[in-house]
């Protein structure tokens, strides 16, 4: 099985999710999204495939998130592209779907 994880190595949940993928025998492509953010189209595609709105993918604990209260999805996506730390992690994609793996065990649903 192939998997792509949008990963922040400083995040414990992201590290735990990566470990679960590796334990399951997945061939994992790791995208450190803070260094190599997904395009707007890719991010929108991932959220759509996961059944999430961009707002649901917003990392609310980040300082910049407060300014997005009441913003529409396009504005949220634009903010995520301008400051990728606003993207909640980890996002994981396999052929079975996309999940925002919070908690890490959520990833099992697409393995």
C-alpha positions as CSV (number, residue, x, y, z in Angstrom):
1,X,0.0,0.0,0.0
2,X,1.2,3.5,-0.8
3,X,0.5,6.5,1.5
4,X,1.4,10.1,1.5
5,X,1.6,12.0,4.8
6,X,1.7,15.8,5.0
7,X,4.0,15.8,8.0
8,X,5.6,18.0,10.6
9,X,8.4,16.1,12.3
10,X,8.2,18.4,15.4
11,X,4.6,17.2,16.0
12,X,4.0,14.1,18.2
13,X,0.8,13.2,16.5
14,X,2.4,13.4,13.1
15,X,5.3,11.3,14.2
16,X,2.9,8.7,15.7
17,X,0.9,8.6,12.5
18,X,4.0,8.1,10.4
19,X,5.0,5.2,12.8
20,X,1.6,3.6,12.3
21,X,1.9,3.8,8.6
22,X,5.3,2.2,8.6
23,X,4.2,-0.5,11.0
24,X,1.4,-1.3,8.6
25,X,3.9,-1.8,5.9
26,X,2.9,1.2,3.8
27,X,5.3,2.7,1.3
28,X,5.2,6.2,2.6
29,X,5.9,9.4,0.8
30,X,6.6,12.1,3.5
31,X,5.9,15.7,2.5
32,X,7.1,18.1,5.1
33,X,4.4,20.6,4.3
34,X,6.1,23.5,6.1
35,X,9.0,23.2,3.7
36,X,7.0,22.1,0.6
37,X,3.4,23.2,1.0
38,X,0.7,21.6,-1.2
39,X,-0.7,23.8,-4.0
40,X,-4.1,25.4,-3.4
41,X,-5.7,22.9,-5.8
42,X,-4.0,19.9,-4.1
43,X,-5.1,21.1,-0.6
44,X,-8.7,21.6,-1.8
45,X,-8.6,18.2,-3.4
46,X,-7.4,16.5,-0.2
47,X,-10.0,18.2,1.9
48,X,-12.8,17.3,-0.6
49,X,-11.6,13.7,-0.7
50,X,-11.6,13.6,3.2
51,X,-15.1,15.2,3.3
52,X,-13.7,18.2,5.2
53,X,-14.0,21.9,4.6
54,X,-10.9,24.0,4.7
55,X,-12.1,25.5,7.9
56,X,-12.2,21.9,9.4
57,X,-8.5,21.6,8.3
58,X,-7.5,24.8,10.0
59,X,-5.1,24.6,12.9
60,X,-7.0,26.7,15.4
61,X,-4.2,26.8,17.9
62,X,-2.1,29.0,15.7
63,X,-2.1,32.7,16.1
64,X,-3.2,33.5,12.6
65,X,-6.3,31.3,12.8
66,X,-8.2,33.8,15.0
67,X,-8.2,36.3,12.2
68,X,-10.1,33.8,10.0
69,X,-13.2,33.6,12.3
70,X,-16.1,33.7,9.9
71,X,-13.9,33.6,6.8
72,X,-15.1,31.6,3.7
73,X,-13.3,28.5,2.5
74,X,-11.5,30.4,-0.3
75,X,-10.1,32.9,2.3
76,X,-9.0,30.0,4.6
77,X,-7.2,28.2,1.7
78,X,-5.5,31.5,0.8
79,X,-4.3,31.9,4.4
80,X,-3.1,28.4,4.5
81,X,-1.0,28.9,1.4
82,X,0.4,32.1,2.8
83,X,1.2,30.5,6.1
84,X,1.3,26.7,5.9
85,X,1.5,26.4,9.8
86,X,-2.2,27.0,9.6
87,X,-2.7,23.6,8.0
88,X,-3.8,21.0,10.6
89,X,-1.6,17.9,10.5
90,X,-1.1,15.2,9.6
91,X,-3.1,14.7,6.5
92,X,-2.7,11.2,5.1
93,X,-3.8,9.9,1.7
94,X,-4.0,6.3,0.5
95,X,-6.0,4.7,-2.3
96,X,-8.7,4.1,0.3
97,X,-9.1,7.8,1.2
98,X,-7.8,10.9,3.0
99,X,-8.0,11.5,6.7
100,X,-6.8,14.2,9.1
101,X,-5.2,11.8,11.5
102,X,-6.0,13.4,14.8
103,X,-5.8,11.2,16.8
104,X,-3.1,9.2,15.1
105,X,-5.2,6.0,15.2
106,X,-7.7,7.6,12.7
107,X,-5.3,6.6,10.0
108,X,-6.2,3.0,10.4
109,X,-9.5,3.7,8.7
110,X,-7.7,4.1,5.3
111,X,-5.2,1.3,5.7
